[in-house]
């Protein structure tokens, strides 16, 4: 039997390897995910020499160079009488808008539009959406974009149902990628509208001219800064791929010069008068000075008649660039305390679409060099500017801007989100009162518990999994880990409300009860696997439904931890590869994409796991699931565990019936493996099912004694004398603790401040007197490693060590800390941290403790260094 299970494990491993190899070929065929674009795409005049413009404008024979602001190209047909007829326009979305999608990066899209404003072609050149790499096929995005063909830029197009009474034309969303398509809709409409207004298809943007509120009082530089009337745009060397240094790449200050008070403060009365004499009605002036850095905002290649291609003003969907005729000399700043500068300019915006009443941005355009590959990519750095209320008559105007994609998702699915949140709260409350249910149940009638548990399974499978497609995944754990360390973005997590709420539920319940409530009750795939096992039993397969031999189980259960740590390690160097390897999860194929929409190896993988589930209870959950492994580690520190009594160390009734095989020979529950079926809790108070209680019940019935209720300790309330417990049982292991109790001698009598101090030392100082006596060499080696790790953080703080190197050192230190604590401080807490229930730590206990603790400490250090601007990009 054991040999058969080992063969199964080997076969499963071989199958998964084949799946990955096949998956790699499938993904390689996709072309837009993180595709490499031409380095000079953003600045090349002949855009269509670099991009397939003909693919988005069928019938076009030639294309112009980039023209306009924001730029676009004209598409021409065959010459007629020596003249090329204008057919329409082609635009690159990132020339116009940088609307981020689910990944936080824009979907780079090439768009064709005819002279009547109808979309004639759409092509995605590059995206960074993992959901379109591993879950939803890229063809789904292509089909979504095809819905725009023939529609006009003048239409009011929204994702969702059409609403003719409101003039709204709807386009169908992509299930599971709502945020991506909402962002893509904004990209299409913003890009099309910007070009259509330039070429006269739509009426130009009209913004009400600014009405200034004058005080007639000159302001100092400090007062201007406080008022927000001057703003800073700072670009650091590491932001463009250079070595970090104390000198910025470029530091610019800029501000409005049409407001009389600001112009008077910055230029003096004579300078203001001279400037106003050079401006025509409707024109607007702003100043820019460089106060630091080695880069020029004018550009060394500027020639007369050319464009200042390194600075740009953006307001809404409009972009304003400057030619030599839009430039005036700025010789000095008159404001008291104004900084020294080594480059300056006054730029004039001549478009009537611009208004100083509304917010705008100064953008610095440059290239970023990837230090690892040498690849250059176009990058825009910008800073916001908006005159304050006290400088405008009537204050700032009210602006209605399109809500962020994640906000739109929350609004459009508010009722479903509220019902899902209510479901999670209900499940948590029911489980919190589980003892009331288990006391009403018996080993022959578990329906008071099962009615709720089976309902949770059904809702999880049908509505959460297949309906809302809210199956949590290990990729979200990896994303959370990376975001915590590198770039936390709330919008990334808020963009999928069901997953966001689910993770709040998971985090809270894991620390309250352990992983079992989610994994055993609410995980859609786990529920599906368990349901299949139960159905198999009803279909007569019970004779073949044998538990995996305990010795084999105790080895196979470590596989999921190995998979989790492997994915975590790979993600630190290549997140894209980690996302591909996370196909070890069958969740996407089962719920998100569907078996019929994926290559056959994915469907076969799901079928194999669910097929095995007919004979083995939850094989994936117990042996493969990296998500379960990631949740099992903090489950070590759950506050509330399942109850045990002293007799459990000799009675095997619960262990025999434990489908998760989480109860050991001493009757102890491993809460990292427990899936909270609650069968053991039913037996705990079942006077006929629990052998110790049954024995005592029969004694009382024989002696004519009263049968009292069962107390919280799992025994009959002892109104009558209880027989002495078997000495072997009484002196045996205490099943109420996962391991033997262990009281640190230095904390035995500590209270108050001293206890808090010792608690802090315990977490930060892994060495001990006990370890010094037994493992002196290991202790000494640890000091050297601690000094080296500390030095790594110092180097990080001075910009001489990359984030990956810091993580490498931190990981090495964590491995050592596990070893040194096992040699000297071999204990962890059981239950809430403020209590003193210490117990002997197993290797997995110590791995969980050190890993989780150092993750929090490392994240805190990272965030501190980033807040101080000391961690390089």
Secondary structure, 3 states (H helix, E strand, C coil): CHHHHHHHHHHHHHHHHHHHHHHHHHHHHCCCECCCCCCCCCCCCCHHHCCCHHHHCCCCCEECCCECCCCEEEEEEEEECCEEEEEEEEEEHHHCCCCCCCCCCCCEEEEEEECCCEEEEEEEEEECCCHHHHHCCHHHHHHHHHCCCCCECCCEEEECCCEHHHCEEEECCCCCCHHHHHHHHHHHHHHHHHHHHHHCCCCCCCCCCCCECCCCCCCCHHHHHHHCCEEEEEECHHHHCCCCCCCCCEEEEEEECCCHHHHHHHHHHHHHHHHHHHCCCCCEEEEEEEEEECCCCCCCCCCCCCEEEEEEEEECCEEEEEEHHHEECCCCCCCCCCCCCCEEEEEEECCCCCCCCCCEEEEEEEEEECCCCCCEEEEEEEEEECCCHHHECCCCCCCCCCCCHHHHHHHHCHHHHHHHHHHHHHHHHHHHCHHHHHHCCECCECHHHHHHHHHHHHHHHHHHHHHCCCCCCHHHHHHHHHHHHCCCCHHHHHCCHHHHHHHHHHHHHHHHHCCHHHHHHHCHHHHHHHHHHHHHHHHHHHHHCCCCCHHHHHHHCCHHHHHHHHHHHHHHHCHHHHHHHHHHCCHHHHHHHCHHHCCHHHHHHHHHHHHHCCCCCCHHHHHCCHHHHHHHHHHCCCCCCCCCCHHHHCCCHHHHHCCCCCECCCCCECCCCCCCCCHHHHHHCCCCCCHHHHHHHHHHHHHCCCCCCECCCCCECCCCCCCCCCHHHHCCCCCCCCCCECCCHHHCCCCHHHHHHHHHHHHHCCCCHHHHHHCHHHHHHHHHHHHHHHHHHHHHHCCCCCHHHHHHHHHHHHHHHHHHHHHCCCEEECCCCCCCCEEECCHHHHHHHHHHHHHHHHHHHHHHHHHCCCCCC
